[in-house]
Structures are given as structure tokens and as C-alpha cells.
Amino acid sequence: MEEINRIENSIALHQGTIMNLEKIKKAVEESETDNIRFKIETQHWYGYSEPFLGKQKHKLYMSKYSANVFLEMAIKMERERIDKLIDMEIEKRQDLKGADNI
């Protein structure tokens, strides 16, 4: 039963990711220009005697078309993963039914 809950949680996580990607895709499509910029910030620990949490900032520039292709591929991959998880859950439930019948 724990396995099924883990699968359900994974499906929910991937669905949330799809929703976020679709929001970004909509914003890209509504852009008035063809130039799209993605900003990515990462945090890393630096220093030895007095460590501090520093930020690194990266900017990715691409055309609207490239951004849409990138986002569509990410959404497609997330949907494929959800489909695999659903298949796993169906298989687990069938195994549980088979075990109950024995």
C-alpha cells in the first residue's frame, strides 16, 4: 500500500510540474517579441573558515520558437512519466487483487 501512495504522490508532483510549465509556455506565447530570456538562480556554499551561501545567476536567451519547443518537450516528458506511473499503479493493484484471490 505504501508503494501505491508513493506512486500517487509522484503523479501529483509531475502534474504540478506540467501545470507550471504550461504557465511558462503561455507567458512565452503571449510575449510581444521573439526574444525570450530564462533566468536561473542557483545557490551554493562558498568559503571554508566562514562559509556563506552565494548565488549564481545564469541567463538563457532563445527565440520564441525555441522556447516553445523546449517547453513542449519538457511537458511531453512529464506526461510520459505520468503514463508510466499510472501503468505501474495498475500493475500493483492487479498484483494486490491476485494476491487476495489466492
Secondary structure, 3 states (H helix, E strand, C coil): CHHHHHHHHHHHHHHHHHHHHHHHHHHHHCCCCCEEEEEEEEEEEECCCCCEEEEEEEEEEEEHHHHHHHHHHHHHHHHHHHHHHHHHHHHHHHHHHHHHHC
